Amino acid sequence: MKIDFKKLLPHLIAIAAFAIVSILFCKPAFEGKVLQQHDIVSVDGMAKNALDYKEKFGTLPLWNTNLFSGMPNYQVAIEGPNYLLNFNKIMALGLPKPANFFFIACICFYLLCMAFRCNPFVAIFGSLAFAYSTYDPVIISAGHDTKMMAIAYGPALLAGLVWLYEKKYWIGIAVTTLFATMEVTSNHPQINYYFFIAVVFMTISYIIKWVKNKEWKHMAIALSLALVGALIGISNAGVTFLTTYDYAKYTMRGGKTIETTDKGIVQKKTTGLDNDYAFQYSFGKGETVTLMMPNAYGGSSSQTFDENSNLVKQLVDKNIPETGAMQIASSLPKYWGGIVEGTAGPVYLGVISCLLFIIGLVVLKTHHKWWILGAVIFAIFMAWGKYFPTFNEFLFNTLPLYSKFRAPSMALVVPQLLVPLLAVLSLQQILFKEGTELFLTKNFKKILYALGGVIVLIGIVYLMNDYNASIDKEVIAGYSNQPEGGAEIGRMIVSGMKADRKAMFSSDLLRVLGFAVLIAALLYFRRRKIISSLIVIIILTLISTGDLFITGKKYLGEDNYIESDSYTEANFKPSQADALILQDKDPHYRVYNLAPDRFQESKSAYYHRSIGGYHAAKLRIYQDLIETQLSKNPPNMAVLNMLDTKYFLIPDQQTGNVNVSKNDSAMGAAWFVKQIQTVNGPVEEIKALDNFDPKQTAFVDKSQNANISQLAFDSSAKIKLTKYTNDEIEYESEAKSDQFAVFSEIYYAAGWNAYIDGTKSPYYKVNYLLRGMPIATGKHVIKFKFEPASYKTGYTMATMGNILLYLFLIGGIYMSFRKKELSYSFIRKDFANA
């Protein structure tokens, strides 16, 4: 095929525009600085042990010894036969993080626009609107990199499906297979889930169209190829997919067997997250306006009131000193939305995109607007979470796998994708179809009514809103306990905050009005042929991108970066206590950090085998232990001893220094017990830990059907650790009679196998979460090997998936050139109004 560079020029302009904007937005990344992201710092702490292992042995381990006394490494650092490792770098043209995120998001949305056969300059507008929606800078600043990549690849996957559904089978299967792989291997199942919902809405819309037109053959081909592409994508993620699926059953997200209540510990069998936990981070109904009004609900929880606020003015007017008023104001968040747990920023899609989305609903005559509208509404309802309980509890109890996820507000990634898509389709119809002037003449009043209707609707919300927030009651209650007018001060504070909330809302309302007038004026001038369509789209792109750029920089600005050479020292500089502990060459001991955030920090795991740690999907049995034993004050020392807690890190709240205390009662790696006691169920087993001596007794739940008889304890018997690595542990034992050994290792049956003298042998869960097994008389070598079948099967799946991916990718691209499918989407100027 002869290449016409004049026709390729708009696409080259698009790539250049995406690169320039990403460079400007992420300027510090090009000056030798790196992002300081809380979650990535946590991941670095969690993964250090695995990376050290790889440096020594050449591969990443499957078990992590440094988190929560030991847990699978699947969701921390895992590798499989993925031969597309450099695809991200190639697609991002080697741009550094986080510029690569924004650039890839732009390219993927641009592909989607090409699948819809949009004008390249309209596609540039939509791509920048999608990539720089404020949610992206917000999650990047927090360190949600896998979430960002899953969001970025979503549009390209949708593009592949559109090509399939529009009978462009070769390019469709190539793109679908490639980006199904990239989407799933991004390793964020919740984002994958939400995008799948959008795909379902689009597919149903196409099926209705095919059935009406009796396109049975095409429907069968398109759906079959879509399924094949999806299966290849899933198979390429076989390692993470199967291990995560296997692991999830044993985690907090897999349900629980016990629960701590006011009446004590009770048995409770569930198969997913608790409703209350799952519906944390629910999006307030009224807060939906922040999709086009970023500051209407205060922005983020970290933003506080300043000296120009109504709050400060009211307090000063009531004779409270300005310094005191400022102290009060700076302690109170501007954010007053429904996410009571706190939010790092709004999900702002851009007011221009939102207004064009609404215009599209009014003027477009295409089946696309209906499935887009349906998916957007459905996702918003999901995002409301606990504020729309009838709808969301039904989904929680009905939709497969949905009960495994939390943070319903994350569903707003669907509007983030589809609102700019419909905005693009609107601009394409209005500006670049034949008869633009005639179309605008016929529909200009509708456009004005749509824009006016939005303003009126938001105005009604503004007038009817009570501007109350959950924090108001806390403020009043807190000040009511203070003497001499405390209650009145509390009421003044709430009154001042309400005035500020109303002011923020009205300011953003006027902002929407201004943008609506701008759009109406541009379309009016285009209708009168005063300006061209190209000028209109350039102006809209510049203003929309500038708006999102300025808003996004509030959440991902210069302050989010540090010098690259100071990153490790800033986050993982060892304390004197760490250095002292590291002098101990015992390969097994564990460390318990007594800091208040002991189960939400990973710095300890960076250096030590930690009792605590940070992970969103801890093993359920370990979470139970935290809730019932480790959270006690003081903690249960018998439990800490059986976990081989040899050192305690004790922070000094006054000096900030960390002290170390050695525990000489730690049990070590393994020991023989004098007696075995059978318990009836998990409640009885975990309660038994309240008062016991781990040196004397081991508890075994009778549900394991362990055929263990009481053994004659041999005081001269010995068992010692001889080898300790992440995935393999070895002991030597010697006894004059049969004994029962307890191993200070976390029980996880889905992978850990035990061998005595090379023969696979049964072992049991003892003391609620440790391993135990009978050892025969004489000398023996006991080995534990982590050999999860899910990893082996997943590795085979991924290998086959990689082969199929390349076959479909190379074959699809080759045939798409032969069939001129690429020129159909990327070269021709006309637009098919499907």
C-alpha positions in Angstrom: 0.0 0.0 0.0 1.4 3.4 -1.0 1.7 5.7 1.9 0.4 9.2 1.4 2.2 11.3 4.1 -0.2 14.2 3.6 -3.0 12.0 4.8 -0.9 10.7 7.7 0.0 14.3 8.8 -3.0 14.7 11.1 -2.1 11.5 12.9 1.5 12.7 13.3 0.2 16.1 14.6 -1.9 14.1 17.1 1.1 12.1 18.4 3.1 15.3 18.7 0.3 17.1 20.5 0.0 14.2 23.0 3.7 14.2 23.6 4.0 17.9 24.1 1.1 18.1 26.6 2.4 15.1 28.6 5.9 16.8 28.7 4.4 20.1 29.9 2.2 18.4 32.5 4.9 16.2 33.8 7.8 18.6 33.4 9.7 17.6 36.7 9.9 14.0 35.3 12.2 15.4 32.6 14.4 17.2 35.1 15.7 14.1 36.9 12.9 13.9 39.4 10.6 11.0 40.3 7.1 10.8 41.8 6.7 10.4 45.5 3.6 8.1 45.6 2.3 6.7 48.9 1.2 3.4 47.4 4.3 2.9 45.3 6.4 3.5 48.4 4.4 0.9 50.1 4.8 -1.5 47.2 8.6 -0.9 47.2 8.6 -1.9 50.8 6.5 -5.0 50.2 8.5 -6.0 47.2 12.0 -5.5 48.5 12.3 -9.0 49.8 11.2 -10.5 46.5 13.6 -8.3 44.5 16.5 -9.3 46.8 15.5 -12.9 46.2 15.5 -12.4 42.4 18.9 -10.8 42.5 20.2 -13.9 44.3 18.3 -16.7 42.5 17.3 -15.1 39.1 13.5 -15.3 39.5 10.9 -13.7 41.7 9.6 -15.9 44.6 6.0 -17.0 44.9 6.0 -16.5 48.7 6.8 -13.3 50.6 8.4 -13.9 54.0 8.4 -10.2 55.0 4.7 -9.4 55.1 2.3 -10.5 57.8 4.6 -13.3 58.9 4.4 -14.7 55.3 1.9 -14.6 52.5 1.7 -15.3 48.7 3.7 -12.9 46.6 1.1 -12.9 43.8 -0.2 -9.4 44.3 3.1 -7.9 45.2 5.6 -9.1 42.6 5.1 -11.9 40.2 6.3 -12.8 36.7 5.2 -15.1 33.9 6.0 -15.7 30.2 5.0 -12.2 29.1 6.9 -11.3 25.9 5.2 -7.9 25.6 7.2 -6.4 28.5 8.5 -3.6 26.4 5.2 -2.8 24.7 4.4 0.0 27.3 7.8 1.6 26.6 7.4 1.4 22.8 3.8 2.7 22.9 4.9 5.6 25.2 7.9 6.4 22.9 10.1 6.0 26.0 8.6 8.8 27.9 9.3 8.6 31.6 6.7 8.1 34.3 4.1 9.6 34.7 4.1 11.2 31.2 3.9 7.7 29.8 0.5 7.1 31.5 -1.0 10.2 29.9 0.5 9.6 26.5 -0.7 5.9 26.3 -4.2 7.0 27.4 -4.3 9.6 24.6 -3.1 7.1 22.0 -5.7 4.5 23.1 -8.6 6.9 23.0 -7.3 8.1 19.6 -7.6 4.6 18.3 -11.2 4.5 19.6 -12.0 7.7 17.7 -10.5 6.2 14.6 -12.7 3.1 15.0 -15.6 5.5 14.9 -14.0 7.2 11.9 -13.7 10.6 13.5 -11.8 13.6 12.2 -8.3 13.5 13.7 -8.7 16.9 15.2 -11.9 15.9 16.9 -10.1 12.8 18.1 -7.3 15.0 19.6 -9.9 16.9 21.6 -11.4 13.7 23.0 -8.1 12.0 23.6 -6.8 14.8 25.7 -10.1 15.2 27.5 -10.1 11.5 28.4 -6.4 11.3 29.4 -6.4 14.4 31.6 -9.7 13.8 33.4 -8.8 14.8 36.9 -9.2 11.3 38.3 -6.0 10.3 36.5 -3.7 12.8 38.1 -5.4 12.0 41.4 -4.8 8.3 41.3 -1.3 8.7 39.9 -0.3 11.0 42.8 -1.5 8.3 45.2 0.5 5.6 43.4 -2.3 3.6 41.8 -0.2 2.8 38.7 -1.9 -0.5 37.8 -5.3 1.2 37.9 -4.1 4.0 35.7 -2.8 1.5 33.1 -6.1 -0.4 33.1 -7.9 2.9 32.5 -5.5 3.9 29.8 -5.9 0.7 27.8 -9.7 0.5 28.0 -10.5 2.7 25.0 -8.2 0.7 22.7 -9.9 -2.5 23.7 -13.3 -0.9 23.0 -11.8 0.2 19.6 -11.0 -3.4 18.7 -14.5 -4.5 19.5 -16.0 -1.6 17.4 -14.0 -2.7 14.4 -15.2 -6.3 14.9 -18.8 -5.2 15.2 -18.4 -2.9 12.1 -17.2 -5.9 10.0 -13.5 -4.9 10.0 -12.6 -8.3 11.3 -8.8 -8.4 10.7 -7.9 -5.1 12.3 -10.6 -5.8 14.9 -9.2 -9.1 16.1 -5.6 -7.8 16.1 -6.5 -4.8 18.2 -8.9 -6.7 20.4 -6.4 -9.5 21.2 -3.6 -7.1 21.8 -5.4 -4.7 24.1 -7.4 -7.4 25.9 -4.0 -8.7 26.9 -2.8 -5.3 27.9 -6.0 -4.6 29.8 -6.1 -7.8 31.8 -2.3 -8.0 32.4 -2.5 -4.5 33.9 -3.6 -6.4 36.9 -6.5 -4.3 38.2 -9.5 -6.6 38.1 -11.9 -4.0 39.4 -11.2 -1.6 36.6 -11.4 -4.6 34.2 -14.8 -5.4 35.6 -16.2 -1.9 35.1 -14.9 -1.7 31.5 -16.6 -5.1 30.9 -19.9 -3.6 32.0 -19.4 -0.8 29.3 -18.6 -3.5 26.8 -21.8 -5.4 27.7 -23.9 -2.3 27.1 -22.3 -1.7 23.7 -22.6 -5.3 22.7 -26.3 -5.5 23.6 -26.8 -2.3 21.5 -25.1 -3.9 18.5 -27.0 -7.2 19.0 -30.3 -5.3 18.8 -29.2 -3.7 15.6 -28.0 -7.0 14.1 -31.3 -8.7 15.0 -33.3 -5.9 13.5 -31.3 -6.1 10.3 -31.2 -10.0 10.4 -27.4 -10.0 10.2 -27.1 -13.4 11.8 -23.9 -14.5 10.1 -22.1 -11.2 11.0 -23.3 -11.4 14.5 -22.0 -14.9 14.9 -18.6 -14.0 13.5 -18.2 -10.8 15.4 -19.2 -12.3 18.8 -17.0 -15.4 18.2 -14.0 -13.3 17.4 -14.6 -11.0 20.4 -14.8 -14.0 22.6 -11.6 -15.5 21.1 -9.8 -12.1 21.7 -11.0 -12.0 25.2 -9.9 -15.5 26.0 -6.4 -14.9 24.5 -6.2 -11.8 26.7 -7.2 -13.7 29.8 -4.8 -16.6 29.0 -1.9 -14.1 28.6 -2.7 -13.1 32.2 -2.9 -16.7 33.2 -0.3 -16.4 35.9 -1.9 -13.5 37.7 -5.4 -14.5 36.9 -5.3 -18.0 38.2 -3.1 -17.3 41.2 -5.3 -14.3 42.2 -8.5 -16.4 41.7 -7.0 -19.2 43.8 -5.7 -16.8 46.5 -8.8 -14.7 46.7 -10.7 -17.5 48.4 -8.3 -17.3 51.4 -8.2 -13.5 51.7 -10.4 -10.9 53.3 -12.2 -10.6 50.0 -13.1 -14.2 50.0 -15.4 -13.8 53.0 -15.0 -14.7 56.7 -15.6 -17.5 59.1 -15.6 -15.5 62.3 -16.6 -12.0 63.4 -15.9 -9.9 66.4 -19.0 -8.3 67.8 -20.1 -6.6 71.0 -21.0 -10.0 72.3 -17.5 -11.4 71.5 -16.3 -13.7 68.7 -19.0 -15.4 66.8 -19.0 -17.7 63.8 -20.1 -16.1 60.6 -19.8 -17.6 57.1 -19.6 -15.2 54.2 -18.2 -15.4 50.7 -17.3 -11.8 50.0 -16.6 -8.5 51.6 -18.9 -7.1 54.3 -21.4 -4.6 52.9 -20.2 -1.9 55.2 -16.6 -2.4 54.1 -17.3 -2.9 50.4 -19.4 0.3 50.3 -16.8 2.5 51.8 -15.8 5.3 49.4 -19.3 5.7 48.1 -20.0 8.7 45.9 -22.7 11.1 47.2 -25.7 11.6 44.9 -25.4 15.3 44.9 -21.7 15.0 44.3 -22.4 13.8 40.8 -22.3 17.4 39.7 -18.5 17.3 40.2 -18.2 15.5 36.9 -18.5 19.0 35.5 -18.0 21.2 38.6 -14.6 20.2 40.2 -14.7 22.5 43.2 -18.5 22.4 44.0 -17.8 19.9 46.8 -14.5 21.3 47.9 -12.0 19.3 45.8 -10.1 17.0 48.1 -10.1 16.2 51.8 -6.6 17.7 52.2 -7.8 21.2 51.1 -8.7 23.4 54.0 -10.3 26.8 54.5 -8.0 29.9 54.1 -8.0 33.4 55.4 -10.5 34.6 52.6 -13.1 32.0 53.6 -16.5 32.9 55.0 -15.6 30.7 58.0 -12.7 32.9 59.1 -14.7 36.1 58.4 -17.6 34.9 60.6 -15.4 33.8 63.4 -13.4 37.1 63.3 -16.7 39.1 63.3 -17.6 37.2 66.5 -14.5 38.6 68.2 -12.4 35.4 67.8 -8.8 36.4 67.2 -7.7 36.0 63.6 -4.9 33.6 64.5 -7.4 31.4 66.4 -9.9 31.6 63.5 -7.2 30.6 61.0 -6.2 27.7 63.3 -9.7 26.4 63.3 -10.2 26.9 59.5 -7.0 25.2 58.6 -8.0 22.1 60.5 -11.3 21.6 58.6 -11.6 20.1 55.1 -13.3 22.0 52.3 -14.5 18.6 51.0 -18.1 17.9 52.0 -19.1 15.1 49.7 -20.3 11.6 50.4 -16.8 9.9 50.6 -16.6 10.3 54.3 -13.4 8.2 54.4 -11.7 11.1 52.5 -10.8 11.7 48.9 -7.7 12.9 47.2 -9.7 14.8 44.5 -12.8 14.9 42.3 -13.6 12.9 39.2 -13.8 15.9 37.0 -14.4 15.1 33.3 -14.1 18.6 32.0 -17.1 20.9 31.7 -16.8 21.2 27.9 -16.9 17.4 27.5 -19.9 17.2 29.8 -21.8 19.9 27.9 -21.0 18.3 24.5 -22.1 15.0 26.0 -25.5 16.5 26.8 -25.7 18.1 23.4 -25.1 14.8 21.8 -28.0 13.2 23.7 -30.2 15.8 22.2 -29.0 16.0 18.5 -27.4 12.7 17.7 -29.4 10.0 15.9 -27.4 6.9 16.5 -27.7 3.8 18.6 -24.4 4.7 20.2 -25.9 7.4 22.3 -28.3 5.1 24.0 -25.9 2.4 25.1 -23.5 5.2 26.2 -26.2 6.9 28.2 -27.3 3.6 29.7 -23.8 2.6 30.7 -23.1 6.1 32.2 -26.2 6.1 34.3 -25.6 2.5 35.4 -22.1 3.3 36.5 -23.2 6.4 38.4 -25.8 4.4 40.2 -23.0 1.9 41.1 -20.7 4.7 42.3 -23.4 5.9 44.7 -22.9 2.7 46.7 -24.4 2.9 50.1 -26.4 6.0 49.1 -28.4 3.9 46.7 -28.7 0.7 48.8 -31.7 -0.9 47.0 -29.8 -0.9 43.7 -26.3 -1.6 44.9 -27.1 -4.3 47.5 -29.0 -6.1 44.8 -25.9 -5.9 42.6 -23.6 -6.9 45.5 -25.6 -10.0 46.1 -26.3 -10.9 42.5 -23.5 -9.9 40.1 -20.7 -12.5 39.9 -17.5 -11.4 41.7 -18.9 -8.0 42.5 -18.8 -8.7 46.2 -15.0 -9.0 46.0 -14.6 -5.3 45.3 -14.8 -2.2 47.4 -14.8 1.6 46.7 -17.9 1.9 44.5 -16.9 5.4 43.4 -14.3 3.7 41.2 -17.2 2.9 38.8 -16.9 6.5 37.6 -14.1 5.3 35.2 -17.0 4.3 32.9 -18.3 7.9 32.5 -14.6 9.0 32.2 -14.4 6.9 29.1 -17.9 7.3 27.6 -18.6 11.0 28.3 -15.7 12.3 26.1 -16.6 9.6 23.5 -20.1 10.9 23.1 -18.7 14.5 23.1 -16.4 13.4 20.2 -19.3 11.9 18.3 -21.3 15.1 18.9 -18.5 17.3 17.5 -18.0 15.0 14.5 -21.7 15.3 13.7 -21.9 19.0 14.2 -18.6 20.1 12.6 -17.4 17.6 10.1 -20.3 15.9 8.4 -21.6 17.2 5.1 -24.2 20.0 5.6 -22.8 21.3 8.8 -24.5 24.7 8.4 -27.9 23.1 7.6 -27.5 20.7 10.6 -26.7 23.6 12.9 -29.6 25.6 11.6 -32.0 22.8 12.3 -30.6 21.9 15.7 -29.3 25.2 17.1 -32.4 25.8 19.2 -32.1 22.2 20.6 -28.5 22.9 21.5 -29.4 26.1 23.3 -32.3 24.4 25.1 -29.9 21.6 26.2 -27.3 24.0 27.4 -29.9 26.2 29.1 -31.5 23.1 30.7 -28.2 22.1 32.3 -27.8 25.5 33.8 -31.4 25.6 35.1 -31.1 22.1 36.6 -27.8 22.9 38.4 -29.4 26.2 39.5 -32.3 24.3 41.1 -29.8 22.0 42.9 -27.9 25.1 44.1 -31.1 26.7 45.5 -32.5 23.5 47.1 -29.2 22.2 48.5 -28.9 22.3 52.3 -25.0 22.3 52.2 -24.9 19.9 55.2 -22.0 17.5 55.6 -21.2 14.6 57.9 -18.5 16.5 59.7 -21.0 19.2 60.9 -22.4 17.0 63.7 -18.9 16.1 64.8 -17.9 19.8 65.0 -20.9 20.8 67.0 -20.5 17.8 69.3 -16.9 18.5 69.8 -17.4 22.2 70.7 -20.4 21.5 72.8 -18.2 19.8 75.3 -16.2 23.0 75.8 -17.1 25.5 78.5 -18.4 29.0 78.0 -20.0 29.3 74.6 -18.4 26.3 73.0 -21.7 25.2 71.5 -22.2 28.6 69.9 -18.7 28.5 68.4 -19.5 25.1 67.0 -22.7 26.5 65.4 -20.8 29.5 64.0 -18.1 27.2 62.5 -20.8 25.1 60.8 -22.6 28.2 59.6 -19.3 29.5 58.1 -18.6 26.2 56.4 -22.0 26.1 54.8 -21.6 29.6 53.5 -18.3 28.6 51.9 -19.8 25.5 50.4 -22.6 27.5 48.9 -20.0 30.0 47.5 -17.9 27.1 46.0 -21.0 25.7 44.4 -22.2 29.0 43.0 -18.7 29.8 41.7 -18.6 26.5 39.7 -22.2 27.1 38.5 -21.1 30.4 37.0 -18.1 28.6 35.5 -20.5 26.1 33.8 -22.5 29.1 32.5 -19.5 30.7 31.0 -18.4 27.5 29.2 -22.0 27.0 27.9 -22.0 30.5 26.5 -18.6 29.8 24.9 -19.9 26.7 23.1 -23.1 28.4 22.0 -21.1 31.3 20.6 -18.6 29.1 18.7 -21.4 27.1 17.2 -23.3 30.3 16.3 -20.2 31.7 14.5 -19.7 28.4 12.7 -23.4 28.3 11.7 -22.9 31.8 10.2 -19.7 30.8 8.5 -17.7 33.4 10.4 -15.2 30.7 11.5 -14.4 27.3 10.2 -15.0 23.9 11.9 -11.2 23.6 12.3 -11.0 26.8 14.2 -13.9 25.7 16.4 -12.3 22.4 17.3 -8.9 24.0 17.9 -10.4 26.6 20.3 -12.4 23.9 22.2 -9.3 21.7 22.4 -7.1 24.4 23.8 -9.7 25.6 26.3 -10.8 22.1 27.4 -7.2 20.9 27.7 -6.1 24.1 29.6 -9.0 23.7 32.0 -8.2 20.0 32.7 -4.4 20.9 32.8 -4.9 23.6 35.5 -7.3 21.5 37.6 -5.1 18.4 37.3 -2.0 20.2 38.4 -3.7 20.8 41.8 -3.4 17.1 42.4 -0.3 16.2 40.5 2.0 19.2 40.8 5.6 20.1 41.5 5.3 19.0 45.2 4.6 15.4 44.1 8.2 15.0 42.9 11.5 14.5 44.6 15.0 14.1 43.3 15.5 10.6 42.0 18.8 10.1 43.9 17.1 10.9 47.3 14.1 8.6 46.9 15.5 5.6 48.8 16.9 7.7 51.6 13.7 9.7 51.9 11.5 6.6 52.2 13.6 3.8 53.5 16.5 5.2 55.5 17.2 2.6 58.2 16.9 3.7 61.8 19.5 2.8 64.3 17.1 0.2 65.6 16.9 -1.4 62.1 20.6 -1.5 61.8 20.9 -3.1 65.2 18.4 -5.8 64.3 20.1 -6.5 61.0 23.2 -7.6 62.8 21.3 -10.7 63.8 22.1 -13.4 61.2 19.4 -15.8 62.4 17.5 -16.5 59.1 14.1 -16.8 60.7 13.2 -14.3 63.4 10.4 -11.7 63.0 10.0 -8.1 63.9 6.9 -6.4 65.3 6.7 -2.6 64.7 4.5 -1.1 67.5 3.8 2.1 65.5 0.1 3.0 65.4 0.0 2.2 61.6 1.7 -1.2 62.1 -0.8 -2.9 59.8 -0.7 -0.1 57.2 3.0 0.4 56.7 5.6 -1.5 54.7 8.9 0.1 55.8 9.4 -2.7 58.3 9.0 -5.2 55.6 11.7 -3.5 53.5 14.3 -4.7 56.0 12.7 -7.4 58.2 10.4 -10.4 58.3 7.5 -8.3 59.7 4.6 -9.3 61.8 2.7 -6.3 60.3 2.8 -4.9 56.8 0.6 -3.3 54.2 -1.7 -5.2 51.8 -5.3 -4.7 50.6 -5.9 -8.5 50.4 -4.4 -10.1 53.6 -5.0 -13.7 54.3 -8.3 -14.0 56.2 -6.8 -16.1 59.0 -4.2 -13.4 59.6 -6.8 -10.6 59.6 -8.7 -12.6 62.2 -5.6 -12.9 64.3 -5.0 -9.1 64.0 -8.6 -8.3 65.1 -8.7 -10.8 68.0 -5.2 -11.1 69.3 -2.7 -8.6 67.9 -4.9 -5.6 68.4 -5.2 -6.2 72.1 -3.5 -3.8 74.5 -1.2 -5.3 75.5 -1.0 -7.8 72.6 -1.1 -11.5 73.3 2.5 -12.4 73.9 1.9 -16.1 73.5 0.7 -15.5 70.0 3.7 -13.2 69.3 6.0 -15.8 70.7 4.6 -18.6 68.4 5.2 -16.2 65.5 8.8 -16.0 66.5 8.7 -12.3 67.3 12.3 -11.8 68.4 12.4 -8.0 68.2 10.0 -5.1 68.8 10.3 -1.7 67.2 9.0 0.9 69.7 8.6 4.4 68.4 9.2 7.3 70.8 6.3 9.7 70.2 8.1 12.6 71.7 11.5 12.4 70.0 10.5 10.4 66.9 13.3 7.9 67.4 12.7 4.2 67.2 13.9 1.9 70.0 14.4 -1.8 69.8 13.5 -4.4 72.4 14.5 -8.0 72.2 12.1 -10.8 73.1 14.0 -13.9 74.5 10.8 -15.9 74.7 10.3 -16.1 70.9 9.7 -19.8 70.0 12.1 -20.0 67.0 11.4 -21.6 63.7 10.0 -24.9 64.9 9.4 -26.9 68.1 7.9 -30.1 69.5 4.8 -29.7 71.7 3.8 -31.8 74.7 0.1 -32.2 73.8 -2.4 -31.8 71.0 -5.8 -30.4 71.8 -8.8 -30.8 69.5 -11.1 -27.8 69.1 -14.6 -27.5 67.6 -14.6 -24.8 64.9 -12.7 -21.6 64.2 -14.3 -19.6 67.1 -13.2 -22.1 69.7 -9.8 -22.4 68.1 -9.0 -18.7 68.1 -10.4 -18.2 71.6 -8.1 -21.0 72.8 -5.2 -18.7 72.0 -6.3 -16.3 74.7 -4.6 -18.3 77.4 -2.2 -21.0 76.3 1.5 -21.8 76.2 2.6 -22.5 72.6 5.5 -24.5 73.9 3.2 -27.0 75.6 0.1 -27.2 73.4 -1.1 -27.2 69.8 -4.7 -26.7 68.9 -6.1 -28.6 65.9 -9.7 -28.1 64.5 -11.5 -31.4 64.4 -12.8 -30.5 60.9 -9.4 -31.3 59.5 -10.0 -35.0 60.4 -6.4 -35.1 61.6 -5.5 -38.7 62.6 -3.2 -37.6 65.4 -2.9 -39.5 68.6 -1.5 -38.1 71.8 2.2 -38.7 71.7 4.7 -39.4 74.4 6.8 -36.2 74.6 10.5 -36.7 74.3 12.3 -33.9 76.1 15.5 -34.8 74.3 14.0 -34.5 70.8 15.4 -31.9 68.5 14.2 -30.0 65.5 16.2 -27.3 63.8 16.0 -25.1 60.7 18.7 -25.9 58.2 17.6 -23.9 55.1 15.3 -20.9 54.8 14.3 -19.3 51.5 11.0 -17.9 50.3 9.7 -20.9 48.5 11.6 -23.7 50.3 12.3 -24.4 53.9 14.2 -27.3 55.4 14.5 -28.7 58.9 16.3 -31.7 60.5 14.7 -33.6 63.4 15.8 -36.3 65.8 13.6 -38.0 68.4 13.4 -41.3 70.3 9.7 -41.5 69.8 7.0 -40.1 67.5 6.5 -36.3 68.1 4.3 -33.5 66.9 6.1 -30.4 65.5 4.7 -26.9 65.2 6.3 -24.7 62.5 6.3 -20.9 62.8 5.0 -20.5 59.3 1.7 -19.4 58.0 -0.7 -22.1 56.9 -1.6 -21.9 53.2 -2.7 -25.2 51.8 -3.1 -23.9 48.2 0.6 -24.4 47.4 2.7 -25.4 50.4 3.6 -29.1 50.2 5.4 -31.0 53.0 8.0 -33.7 52.4 9.6 -36.0 55.0 12.8 -37.6 53.6 11.5 -36.9 50.1 8.1 -38.4 50.6 5.1 -36.0 50.4 3.4 -36.0 53.8 0.3 -34.4 55.3 0.4 -31.4 57.6 -2.3 -29.5 59.4 -3.4 -26.0 60.4 -2.6 -25.6 64.1 -3.1 -22.7 66.5 -5.5 -21.1 63.9 -2.8 -20.1 61.4 0.4 -22.1 61.8 1.5 -25.4 60.4 1.9 -28.6 62.3 2.7 -32.3 61.5 3.6 -35.6 63.2 7.2 -36.6 62.9 8.2 -40.3 63.3 10.9 -41.5 65.6 14.5 -41.3 64.4 16.3 -38.7 62.2 14.5 -37.0 59.4 14.7 -34.2 56.9 11.5 -32.2 56.6 11.0 -29.9 53.7 8.2 -27.4 52.8 8.0 -26.4 49.2 5.7 -23.7 47.8 4.4 -25.4 44.6 1.0 -23.8 43.7 -0.7 -25.6 40.9 -2.4 -22.3 39.9 1.0 -20.8 39.0 2.1 -23.8 37.0 -1.2 -23.9 35.1 -1.2 -20.2 34.6 2.3 -20.2 33.3 1.3 -22.8 30.6 -1.8 -20.7 29.8 0.3 -17.6 29.4 2.8 -19.3 27.2 0.0 -20.5 24.8 -1.6 -17.1 25.0 1.6 -15.4 23.9 1.9 -17.6 20.9 -1.7 -17.0 19.9 -1.4 -13.3 20.5 1.4 -13.0 18.0 -0.3 -15.1 15.5 -3.5 -13.0 15.6 -1.6 -9.7 15.9 0.7 -10.3 12.9 -1.9 -12.0 10.8 -4.6 -9.5 11.6 -2.4 -6.5 10.8 -1.1 -8.1 7.6 -4.6 -8.9 6.4 -6.0 -5.5 7.4 -3.4 -4.0 5.0 -4.5 -6.3 2.3 -8.2 -5.6 2.9 -7.5 -1.9 3.2 -9.2 -1.8 6.6 -6.6 0.6 8.0 -7.2 3.1 5.3 -10.9 2.8 5.9 -10.5 4.1 9.5 -7.4 6.2 9.4 -7.4 7.8 5.9 -10.9 8.5 4.6 -12.5 11.7 5.7 -16.1 10.6 5.8 -17.8 9.4 8.9 -20.3 6.5 9.1 -23.2 7.5 11.2 -24.0 4.0 12.6 
